[in-house]
Every structure is written in C-alpha cells, then in structure tokens.
Amino acid sequence: MRTIDADKTIYIIDKIMASRLGKKRALSYLHKWVDKEAGCVFDRHGKWEFRHVDDAPAFFRDRWYCSECKQFNTYGISKFCPNCGAKMDKEGES
C-alpha cells in the first residue's frame, strides 16, 4: 500500500475532468499519473512533541503533537501522523 498526497490527486482529477478527454483516455492518464507522479506523503518526516495544556479538560491535558502539522494525536503514539500522514522517524522527543 502507498499513501499519496490527496491534495495533488484531487487537483489532477479536477484537471482531467475539465479536459475534453474521453473516459477511457482520462482513466488511463489518471492511472499513469497516480502510479508515477502522485507524490508520496512520506516525503514529510516528523516527530512527536509532548505538551501539557492547562486549559484543556483533564483527560486531554497531556498531548502529543506532530512537529509537521502541529495537530495533536488523539489516538496515541503511532508511526505516522493521522492528520497529515508524516512518517514519525525524526530523532528525539521534546
């Protein structure tokens, strides 16, 4: 399984749909583009950053944030950020 950049994929689908290609040709072009140029999200690498938030409810005061998208992970520590797809392989934790 490969994780691809959704924004790039949606952009190219919109571009193909706006063109006057037939369905078969459009699907063939899309298949080739996704296979070779979609841009893997793993180009982003980050690390989990621990933060204590005083004004949050008690259960959510201690959070792990992604160093790439700055969003917190409600699912616990994982190998990939569920928000932006960054691979969490940078060294060290703050």
PDB file as gemmi writes it, atoms N, CA and C in Angstrom:
CRYST1    1.000    1.000    1.000  90.00  90.00  90.00 P 1                      
ATOM      1  N   MET A   1       0.833  -1.174   0.000  1.00  0.00           N  
ATOM      2  CA  MET A   1       0.000   0.000   0.000  1.00  0.00           C  
ATOM      3  C   MET A   1       0.879   1.239   0.000  1.00  0.00           C  
ATOM      4  N   ARG A   2       0.488   2.251  -0.781  1.00  0.00           N  
ATOM      5  CA  ARG A   2       1.200   3.520  -0.818  1.00  0.00           C  
ATOM      6  C   ARG A   2       0.256   4.622  -0.370  1.00  0.00           C  
ATOM      7  N   THR A   3       0.768   5.534   0.409  1.00  0.00           N  
ATOM      8  CA  THR A   3      -0.024   6.689   0.810  1.00  0.00           C  
ATOM      9  C   THR A   3       0.369   7.840  -0.097  1.00  0.00           C  
ATOM     10  N   ILE A   4      -0.607   8.426  -0.788  1.00  0.00           N  
ATOM     11  CA  ILE A   4      -0.313   9.513  -1.717  1.00  0.00           C  
ATOM     12  C   ILE A   4      -0.868  10.823  -1.204  1.00  0.00           C  
ATOM     13  N   ASP A   5      -0.407  11.913  -1.776  1.00  0.00           N  
ATOM     14  CA  ASP A   5      -0.845  13.249  -1.401  1.00  0.00           C  
ATOM     15  C   ASP A   5      -2.245  13.493  -1.967  1.00  0.00           C  
ATOM     16  N   ALA A   6      -3.225  13.599  -1.100  1.00  0.00           N  
ATOM     17  CA  ALA A   6      -4.616  13.762  -1.525  1.00  0.00           C  
ATOM     18  C   ALA A   6      -4.836  15.079  -2.260  1.00  0.00           C  
ATOM     19  N   ASP A   7      -4.203  16.157  -1.817  1.00  0.00           N  
ATOM     20  CA  ASP A   7      -4.384  17.451  -2.469  1.00  0.00           C  
ATOM     21  C   ASP A   7      -3.907  17.418  -3.918  1.00  0.00           C  
ATOM     22  N   LYS A   8      -2.737  16.823  -4.161  1.00  0.00           N  
ATOM     23  CA  LYS A   8      -2.225  16.707  -5.530  1.00  0.00           C  
ATOM     24  C   LYS A   8      -3.148  15.841  -6.377  1.00  0.00           C  
ATOM     25  N   THR A   9      -3.647  14.767  -5.784  1.00  0.00           N  
ATOM     26  CA  THR A   9      -4.517  13.844  -6.520  1.00  0.00           C  
ATOM     27  C   THR A   9      -5.830  14.512  -6.901  1.00  0.00           C  
ATOM     28  N   ILE A  10      -6.437  15.227  -5.977  1.00  0.00           N  
ATOM     29  CA  ILE A  10      -7.690  15.936  -6.267  1.00  0.00           C  
ATOM     30  C   ILE A  10      -7.465  16.991  -7.341  1.00  0.00           C  
ATOM     31  N   TYR A  11      -6.330  17.690  -7.263  1.00  0.00           N  
ATOM     32  CA  TYR A  11      -6.004  18.702  -8.269  1.00  0.00           C  
ATOM     33  C   TYR A  11      -5.953  18.081  -9.666  1.00  0.00           C  
ATOM     34  N   ILE A  12      -5.257  16.960  -9.801  1.00  0.00           N  
ATOM     35  CA  ILE A  12      -5.112  16.346 -11.118  1.00  0.00           C  
ATOM     36  C   ILE A  12      -6.440  15.755 -11.606  1.00  0.00           C  
ATOM     37  N   ILE A  13      -7.253  15.226 -10.707  1.00  0.00           N  
ATOM     38  CA  ILE A  13      -8.577  14.711 -11.109  1.00  0.00           C  
ATOM     39  C   ILE A  13      -9.430  15.859 -11.643  1.00  0.00           C  
ATOM     40  N   ASP A  14      -9.411  16.997 -10.949  1.00  0.00           N  
ATOM     41  CA  ASP A  14     -10.169  18.166 -11.431  1.00  0.00           C  
ATOM     42  C   ASP A  14      -9.675  18.620 -12.798  1.00  0.00           C  
ATOM     43  N   LYS A  15      -8.358  18.588 -12.977  1.00  0.00           N  
ATOM     44  CA  LYS A  15      -7.762  18.990 -14.250  1.00  0.00           C  
ATOM     45  C   LYS A  15      -8.196  18.044 -15.369  1.00  0.00           C  
ATOM     46  N   ILE A  16      -8.192  16.749 -15.090  1.00  0.00           N  
ATOM     47  CA  ILE A  16      -8.599  15.760 -16.094  1.00  0.00           C  
ATOM     48  C   ILE A  16     -10.086  15.914 -16.415  1.00  0.00           C  
ATOM     49  N   MET A  17     -10.910  16.107 -15.378  1.00  0.00           N  
ATOM     50  CA  MET A  17     -12.356  16.227 -15.604  1.00  0.00           C  
ATOM     51  C   MET A  17     -12.698  17.482 -16.411  1.00  0.00           C  
ATOM     52  N   ALA A  18     -11.898  18.534 -16.292  1.00  0.00           N  
ATOM     53  CA  ALA A  18     -12.139  19.766 -17.040  1.00  0.00           C  
ATOM     54  C   ALA A  18     -11.701  19.630 -18.498  1.00  0.00           C  
ATOM     55  N   SER A  19     -10.848  18.670 -18.778  1.00  0.00           N  
ATOM     56  CA  SER A  19     -10.389  18.475 -20.154  1.00  0.00           C  
ATOM     57  C   SER A  19     -11.458  17.754 -20.964  1.00  0.00           C  
ATOM     58  N   ARG A  20     -11.257  17.692 -22.241  1.00  0.00           N  
ATOM     59  CA  ARG A  20     -12.225  17.052 -23.124  1.00  0.00           C  
ATOM     60  C   ARG A  20     -11.801  15.631 -23.496  1.00  0.00           C  
ATOM     61  N   LEU A  21     -11.067  14.959 -22.625  1.00  0.00           N  
ATOM     62  CA  LEU A  21     -10.655  13.582 -22.885  1.00  0.00           C  
ATOM     63  C   LEU A  21     -11.847  12.647 -22.722  1.00  0.00           C  
ATOM     64  N   GLY A  22     -11.845  11.579 -23.467  1.00  0.00           N  
ATOM     65  CA  GLY A  22     -12.872  10.564 -23.274  1.00  0.00           C  
ATOM     66  C   GLY A  22     -12.618   9.823 -21.967  1.00  0.00           C  
ATOM     67  N   LYS A  23     -13.621   9.100 -21.460  1.00  0.00           N  
ATOM     68  CA  LYS A  23     -13.485   8.399 -20.174  1.00  0.00           C  
ATOM     69  C   LYS A  23     -12.299   7.436 -20.154  1.00  0.00           C  
ATOM     70  N   LYS A  24     -12.185   6.639 -21.203  1.00  0.00           N  
ATOM     71  CA  LYS A  24     -11.127   5.626 -21.239  1.00  0.00           C  
ATOM     72  C   LYS A  24      -9.751   6.290 -21.228  1.00  0.00           C  
ATOM     73  N   ARG A  25      -9.591   7.335 -22.017  1.00  0.00           N  
ATOM     74  CA  ARG A  25      -8.309   8.037 -22.078  1.00  0.00           C  
ATOM     75  C   ARG A  25      -8.022   8.767 -20.761  1.00  0.00           C  
ATOM     76  N   ALA A  26      -9.043   9.363 -20.169  1.00  0.00           N  
ATOM     77  CA  ALA A  26      -8.874  10.073 -18.901  1.00  0.00           C  
ATOM     78  C   ALA A  26      -8.462   9.110 -17.789  1.00  0.00           C  
ATOM     79  N   LEU A  27      -9.105   7.963 -17.719  1.00  0.00           N  
ATOM     80  CA  LEU A  27      -8.757   6.973 -16.699  1.00  0.00           C  
ATOM     81  C   LEU A  27      -7.346   6.432 -16.902  1.00  0.00           C  
ATOM     82  N   SER A  28      -6.960   6.238 -18.148  1.00  0.00           N  
ATOM     83  CA  SER A  28      -5.615   5.767 -18.442  1.00  0.00           C  
ATOM     84  C   SER A  28      -4.583   6.803 -17.990  1.00  0.00           C  
ATOM     85  N   TYR A  29      -4.841   8.070 -18.282  1.00  0.00           N  
ATOM     86  CA  TYR A  29      -3.938   9.134 -17.874  1.00  0.00           C  
ATOM     87  C   TYR A  29      -3.858   9.223 -16.347  1.00  0.00           C  
ATOM     88  N   LEU A  30      -5.006   9.144 -15.683  1.00  0.00           N  
ATOM     89  CA  LEU A  30      -5.038   9.220 -14.220  1.00  0.00           C  
ATOM     90  C   LEU A  30      -4.268   8.055 -13.600  1.00  0.00           C  
ATOM     91  N   HIS A  31      -4.458   6.863 -14.133  1.00  0.00           N  
ATOM     92  CA  HIS A  31      -3.751   5.685 -13.623  1.00  0.00           C  
ATOM     93  C   HIS A  31      -2.241   5.872 -13.733  1.00  0.00           C  
ATOM     94  N   LYS A  32      -1.773   6.335 -14.876  1.00  0.00           N  
ATOM     95  CA  LYS A  32      -0.342   6.562 -15.060  1.00  0.00           C  
ATOM     96  C   LYS A  32       0.166   7.646 -14.120  1.00  0.00           C  
ATOM     97  N   TRP A  33      -0.597   8.724 -13.957  1.00  0.00           N  
ATOM     98  CA  TRP A  33      -0.172   9.817 -13.094  1.00  0.00           C  
ATOM     99  C   TRP A  33      -0.060   9.375 -11.639  1.00  0.00           C  
ATOM    100  N   VAL A  34      -1.080   8.665 -11.138  1.00  0.00           N  
ATOM    101  CA  VAL A  34      -1.047   8.200  -9.746  1.00  0.00           C  
ATOM    102  C   VAL A  34       0.129   7.254  -9.541  1.00  0.00           C  
ATOM    103  N   ASP A  35       0.392   6.398 -10.509  1.00  0.00           N  
ATOM    104  CA  ASP A  35       1.471   5.431 -10.377  1.00  0.00           C  
ATOM    105  C   ASP A  35       2.848   6.088 -10.348  1.00  0.00           C  
ATOM    106  N   LYS A  36       3.032   7.171 -11.096  1.00  0.00           N  
ATOM    107  CA  LYS A  36       4.373   7.734 -11.224  1.00  0.00           C  
ATOM    108  C   LYS A  36       4.577   9.091 -10.567  1.00  0.00           C  
ATOM    109  N   GLU A  37       3.531   9.913 -10.440  1.00  0.00           N  
ATOM    110  CA  GLU A  37       3.752  11.295 -10.043  1.00  0.00           C  
ATOM    111  C   GLU A  37       2.907  11.798  -8.887  1.00  0.00           C  
ATOM    112  N   ALA A  38       2.141  10.957  -8.243  1.00  0.00           N  
ATOM    113  CA  ALA A  38       1.206  11.443  -7.225  1.00  0.00           C  
ATOM    114  C   ALA A  38       1.898  12.072  -6.033  1.00  0.00           C  
ATOM    115  N   GLY A  39       3.112  11.710  -5.770  1.00  0.00           N  
ATOM    116  CA  GLY A  39       3.834  12.312  -4.653  1.00  0.00           C  
ATOM    117  C   GLY A  39       3.505  11.620  -3.347  1.00  0.00           C  
ATOM    118  N   CYS A  40       4.372  10.816  -2.903  1.00  0.00           N  
ATOM    119  CA  CYS A  40       4.157  10.072  -1.672  1.00  0.00           C  
ATOM    120  C   CYS A  40       4.209  11.009  -0.475  1.00  0.00           C  
ATOM    121  N   VAL A  41       3.296  10.852   0.463  1.00  0.00           N  
ATOM    122  CA  VAL A  41       3.248  11.691   1.656  1.00  0.00           C  
ATOM    123  C   VAL A  41       4.464  11.448   2.540  1.00  0.00           C  
ATOM    124  N   PHE A  42       5.134  10.331   2.353  1.00  0.00           N  
ATOM    125  CA  PHE A  42       6.291  10.036   3.187  1.00  0.00           C  
ATOM    126  C   PHE A  42       7.435  11.005   2.945  1.00  0.00           C  
ATOM    127  N   ASP A  43       7.259  11.940   1.994  1.00  0.00           N  
ATOM    128  CA  ASP A  43       8.250  12.988   1.823  1.00  0.00           C  
ATOM    129  C   ASP A  43       8.289  13.860   3.072  1.00  0.00           C  
ATOM    130  N   ARG A  44       7.251  13.780   3.882  1.00  0.00           N  
ATOM    131  CA  ARG A  44       7.187  14.540   5.129  1.00  0.00           C  
ATOM    132  C   ARG A  44       7.634  13.630   6.276  1.00  0.00           C  
ATOM    133  N   HIS A  45       8.517  14.136   7.080  1.00  0.00           N  
ATOM    134  CA  HIS A  45       9.006  13.389   8.236  1.00  0.00           C  
ATOM    135  C   HIS A  45       8.888  14.286   9.459  1.00  0.00           C  
ATOM    136  N   GLY A  46       8.492  13.708  10.568  1.00  0.00           N  
ATOM    137  CA  GLY A  46       8.331  14.494  11.780  1.00  0.00           C  
ATOM    138  C   GLY A  46       8.657  13.696  13.019  1.00  0.00           C  
ATOM    139  N   LYS A  47       8.313  14.273  14.149  1.00  0.00           N  
ATOM    140  CA  LYS A  47       8.483  13.590  15.431  1.00  0.00           C  
ATOM    141  C   LYS A  47       7.337  14.026  16.331  1.00  0.00           C  
ATOM    142  N   TRP A  48       7.056  13.217  17.333  1.00  0.00           N  
ATOM    143  CA  TRP A  48       6.024  13.554  18.306  1.00  0.00           C  
ATOM    144  C   TRP A  48       6.619  14.497  19.345  1.00  0.00           C  
ATOM    145  N   GLU A  49       5.896  15.582  19.634  1.00  0.00           N  
ATOM    146  CA  GLU A  49       6.311  16.554  20.641  1.00  0.00           C  
ATOM    147  C   GLU A  49       5.292  16.541  21.770  1.00  0.00           C  
ATOM    148  N   PHE A  50       5.763  16.317  22.995  1.00  0.00           N  
ATOM    149  CA  PHE A  50       4.877  16.246  24.154  1.00  0.00           C  
ATOM    150  C   PHE A  50       4.613  17.651  24.692  1.00  0.00           C  
ATOM    151  N   ARG A  51       3.342  17.948  24.955  1.00  0.00           N  
ATOM    152  CA  ARG A  51       2.977  19.238  25.526  1.00  0.00           C  
ATOM    153  C   ARG A  51       1.904  19.046  26.591  1.00  0.00           C  
ATOM    154  N   HIS A  52       1.978  19.877  27.610  1.00  0.00           N  
ATOM    155  CA  HIS A  52       0.953  19.904  28.656  1.00  0.00           C  
ATOM    156  C   HIS A  52       0.111  21.156  28.438  1.00  0.00           C  
ATOM    157  N   VAL A  53      -1.216  20.984  28.333  1.00  0.00           N  
ATOM    158  CA  VAL A  53      -2.130  22.097  28.076  1.00  0.00           C  
ATOM    159  C   VAL A  53      -3.004  22.291  29.309  1.00  0.00           C  
ATOM    160  N   ASP A  54      -2.796  23.387  30.029  1.00  0.00           N  
ATOM    161  CA  ASP A  54      -3.508  23.625  31.292  1.00  0.00           C  
ATOM    162  C   ASP A  54      -4.996  23.897  31.124  1.00  0.00           C  
ATOM    163  N   ASP A  55      -5.393  24.584  30.062  1.00  0.00           N  
ATOM    164  CA  ASP A  55      -6.792  24.984  29.925  1.00  0.00           C  
ATOM    165  C   ASP A  55      -7.675  23.933  29.238  1.00  0.00           C  
ATOM    166  N   ALA A  56      -7.142  22.742  28.993  1.00  0.00           N  
ATOM    167  CA  ALA A  56      -7.917  21.663  28.369  1.00  0.00           C  
ATOM    168  C   ALA A  56      -8.588  20.821  29.455  1.00  0.00           C  
ATOM    169  N   PRO A  57      -9.617  20.048  29.088  1.00  0.00           N  
ATOM    170  CA  PRO A  57     -10.207  19.115  30.054  1.00  0.00           C  
ATOM    171  C   PRO A  57      -9.135  18.150  30.570  1.00  0.00           C  
ATOM    172  N   ALA A  58      -9.326  17.655  31.772  1.00  0.00           N  
ATOM    173  CA  ALA A  58      -8.318  16.834  32.449  1.00  0.00           C  
ATOM    174  C   ALA A  58      -7.790  15.696  31.576  1.00  0.00           C  
ATOM    175  N   PHE A  59      -8.663  15.032  30.851  1.00  0.00           N  
ATOM    176  CA  PHE A  59      -8.256  13.890  30.030  1.00  0.00           C  
ATOM    177  C   PHE A  59      -7.338  14.290  28.878  1.00  0.00           C  
ATOM    178  N   PHE A  60      -7.482  15.545  28.386  1.00  0.00           N  
ATOM    179  CA  PHE A  60      -6.717  15.998  27.217  1.00  0.00           C  
ATOM    180  C   PHE A  60      -5.569  16.948  27.564  1.00  0.00           C  
ATOM    181  N   ARG A  61      -5.170  17.049  28.822  1.00  0.00           N  
ATOM    182  CA  ARG A  61      -4.110  17.998  29.186  1.00  0.00           C  
ATOM    183  C   ARG A  61      -2.739  17.592  28.677  1.00  0.00           C  
ATOM    184  N   ASP A  62      -2.442  16.314  28.698  1.00  0.00           N  
ATOM    185  CA  ASP A  62      -1.158  15.830  28.193  1.00  0.00           C  
ATOM    186  C   ASP A  62      -1.358  15.323  26.777  1.00  0.00           C  
ATOM    187  N   ARG A  63      -0.737  15.988  25.806  1.00  0.00           N  
ATOM    188  CA  ARG A  63      -0.956  15.658  24.401  1.00  0.00           C  
ATOM    189  C   ARG A  63       0.360  15.486  23.658  1.00  0.00           C  
ATOM    190  N   TRP A  64       0.298  14.704  22.600  1.00  0.00           N  
ATOM    191  CA  TRP A  64       1.420  14.549  21.679  1.00  0.00           C  
ATOM    192  C   TRP A  64       1.063  15.277  20.391  1.00  0.00           C  
ATOM    193  N   TYR A  65       1.930  16.194  19.965  1.00  0.00           N  
ATOM    194  CA  TYR A  65       1.711  16.982  18.758  1.00  0.00           C  
ATOM    195  C   TYR A  65       2.675  16.560  17.661  1.00  0.00           C  
ATOM    196  N   CYS A  66       2.223  16.636  16.432  1.00  0.00           N  
ATOM    197  CA  CYS A  66       3.051  16.361  15.268  1.00  0.00           C  
ATOM    198  C   CYS A  66       3.916  17.591  14.990  1.00  0.00           C  
ATOM    199  N   SER A  67       5.208  17.390  14.791  1.00  0.00           N  
ATOM    200  CA  SER A  67       6.096  18.522  14.514  1.00  0.00           C  
ATOM    201  C   SER A  67       5.857  19.111  13.126  1.00  0.00           C  
ATOM    202  N   GLU A  68       5.172  18.388  12.243  1.00  0.00           N  
ATOM    203  CA  GLU A  68       4.914  18.870  10.891  1.00  0.00           C  
ATOM    204  C   GLU A  68       3.637  19.704  10.790  1.00  0.00           C  
ATOM    205  N   CYS A  69       2.521  19.159  11.246  1.00  0.00           N  
ATOM    206  CA  CYS A  69       1.237  19.859  11.084  1.00  0.00           C  
ATOM    207  C   CYS A  69       0.761  20.547  12.354  1.00  0.00           C  
ATOM    208  N   LYS A  70       1.462  20.327  13.466  1.00  0.00           N  
ATOM    209  CA  LYS A  70       1.148  20.952  14.763  1.00  0.00           C  
ATOM    210  C   LYS A  70      -0.226  20.556  15.308  1.00  0.00           C  
ATOM    211  N   GLN A  71      -0.773  19.430  14.849  1.00  0.00           N  
ATOM    212  CA  GLN A  71      -2.048  18.919  15.351  1.00  0.00           C  
ATOM    213  C   GLN A  71      -1.769  17.835  16.380  1.00  0.00           C  
ATOM    214  N   PHE A  72      -2.655  17.719  17.377  1.00  0.00           N  
ATOM    215  CA  PHE A  72      -2.423  16.672  18.366  1.00  0.00           C  
ATOM    216  C   PHE A  72      -3.058  15.364  17.935  1.00  0.00           C  
ATOM    217  N   ASN A  73      -2.484  14.290  18.427  1.00  0.00           N  
ATOM    218  CA  ASN A  73      -2.912  12.948  18.058  1.00  0.00           C  
ATOM    219  C   ASN A  73      -3.755  12.372  19.189  1.00  0.00           C  
ATOM    220  N   THR A  74      -5.018  12.171  18.941  1.00  0.00           N  
ATOM    221  CA  THR A  74      -5.921  11.624  19.961  1.00  0.00           C  
ATOM    222  C   THR A  74      -5.823  10.110  20.052  1.00  0.00           C  
ATOM    223  N   TYR A  75      -5.098   9.469  19.128  1.00  0.00           N  
ATOM    224  CA  TYR A  75      -5.043   8.013  19.077  1.00  0.00           C  
ATOM    225  C   TYR A  75      -3.808   7.432  19.758  1.00  0.00           C  
ATOM    226  N   GLY A  76      -2.959   8.280  20.323  1.00  0.00           N  
ATOM    227  CA  GLY A  76      -1.724   7.794  20.930  1.00  0.00           C  
ATOM    228  C   GLY A  76      -0.588   7.813  19.930  1.00  0.00           C  
ATOM    229  N   ILE A  77       0.582   7.450  20.385  1.00  0.00           N  
ATOM    230  CA  ILE A  77       1.770   7.476  19.536  1.00  0.00           C  
ATOM    231  C   ILE A  77       1.642   6.434  18.429  1.00  0.00           C  
ATOM    232  N   SER A  78       1.984   6.853  17.212  1.00  0.00           N  
ATOM    233  CA  SER A  78       1.933   5.945  16.074  1.00  0.00           C  
ATOM    234  C   SER A  78       3.116   6.232  15.152  1.00  0.00           C  
ATOM    235  N   LYS A  79       3.328   5.372  14.152  1.00  0.00           N  
ATOM    236  CA  LYS A  79       4.440   5.548  13.225  1.00  0.00           C  
ATOM    237  C   LYS A  79       4.185   6.646  12.212  1.00  0.00           C  
ATOM    238  N   PHE A  80       2.911   7.009  12.023  1.00  0.00           N  
ATOM    239  CA  PHE A  80       2.531   8.051  11.080  1.00  0.00           C  
ATOM    240  C   PHE A  80       1.530   8.980  11.737  1.00  0.00           C  
ATOM    241  N   CYS A  81       1.567  10.258  11.358  1.00  0.00           N  
ATOM    242  CA  CYS A  81       0.595  11.216  11.884  1.00  0.00           C  
ATOM    243  C   CYS A  81      -0.751  10.968  11.207  1.00  0.00           C  
ATOM    244  N   PRO A  82      -1.833  10.777  11.973  1.00  0.00           N  
ATOM    245  CA  PRO A  82      -3.134  10.539  11.357  1.00  0.00           C  
ATOM    246  C   PRO A  82      -3.714  11.794  10.716  1.00  0.00           C  
ATOM    247  N   ASN A  83      -3.159  12.960  11.010  1.00  0.00           N  
ATOM    248  CA  ASN A  83      -3.673  14.215  10.463  1.00  0.00           C  
ATOM    249  C   ASN A  83      -3.032  14.583   9.124  1.00  0.00           C  
ATOM    250  N   CYS A  84      -1.695  14.467   9.019  1.00  0.00           N  
ATOM    251  CA  CYS A  84      -1.009  14.892   7.792  1.00  0.00           C  
ATOM    252  C   CYS A  84      -0.285  13.763   7.072  1.00  0.00           C  
ATOM    253  N   GLY A  85      -0.165  12.596   7.701  1.00  0.00           N  
ATOM    254  CA  GLY A  85       0.484  11.457   7.056  1.00  0.00           C  
ATOM    255  C   GLY A  85       1.988  11.427   7.159  1.00  0.00           C  
ATOM    256  N   ALA A  86       2.585  12.373   7.895  1.00  0.00           N  
ATOM    257  CA  ALA A  86       4.046  12.408   8.024  1.00  0.00           C  
ATOM    258  C   ALA A  86       4.552  11.142   8.731  1.00  0.00           C  
ATOM    259  N   LYS A  87       5.668  10.638   8.262  1.00  0.00           N  
ATOM    260  CA  LYS A  87       6.291   9.484   8.887  1.00  0.00           C  
ATOM    261  C   LYS A  87       7.063   9.990  10.111  1.00  0.00           C  
ATOM    262  N   MET A  88       6.784   9.404  11.267  1.00  0.00           N  
ATOM    263  CA  MET A  88       7.391   9.867  12.514  1.00  0.00           C  
ATOM    264  C   MET A  88       8.696   9.134  12.773  1.00  0.00           C  
ATOM    265  N   ASP A  89       9.742   9.577  12.061  1.00  0.00           N  
ATOM    266  CA  ASP A  89      11.033   8.902  12.215  1.00  0.00           C  
ATOM    267  C   ASP A  89      12.175   9.858  12.528  1.00  0.00           C  
ATOM    268  N   LYS A  90      11.859  11.111  12.821  1.00  0.00           N  
ATOM    269  CA  LYS A  90      12.919  12.037  13.245  1.00  0.00           C  
ATOM    270  C   LYS A  90      13.346  11.668  14.646  1.00  0.00           C  
ATOM    271  N   GLU A  91      14.604  11.882  14.934  1.00  0.00           N  
ATOM    272  CA  GLU A  91      15.152  11.519  16.249  1.00  0.00           C  
ATOM    273  C   GLU A  91      14.735  12.503  17.326  1.00  0.00           C  
ATOM    274  N   GLY A  92      14.580  11.979  18.531  1.00  0.00           N  
ATOM    275  CA  GLY A  92      14.345  12.815  19.709  1.00  0.00           C  
ATOM    276  C   GLY A  92      12.890  13.173  19.919  1.00  0.00           C  
ATOM    277  N   GLU A  93      12.562  13.454  21.141  1.00  0.00           N  
ATOM    278  CA  GLU A  93      11.234  13.899  21.528  1.00  0.00           C  
ATOM    279  C   GLU A  93      11.412  15.092  22.435  1.00  0.00           C  
ATOM    280  N   SER A  94      10.532  16.109  22.294  1.00  0.00           N  
ATOM    281  CA  SER A  94      10.649  17.263  23.172  1.00  0.00           C  
ATOM    282  C   SER A  94       9.716  17.158  24.338  1.00  0.00           C  
TER     283      SER A  94                                                      
END                                                                             
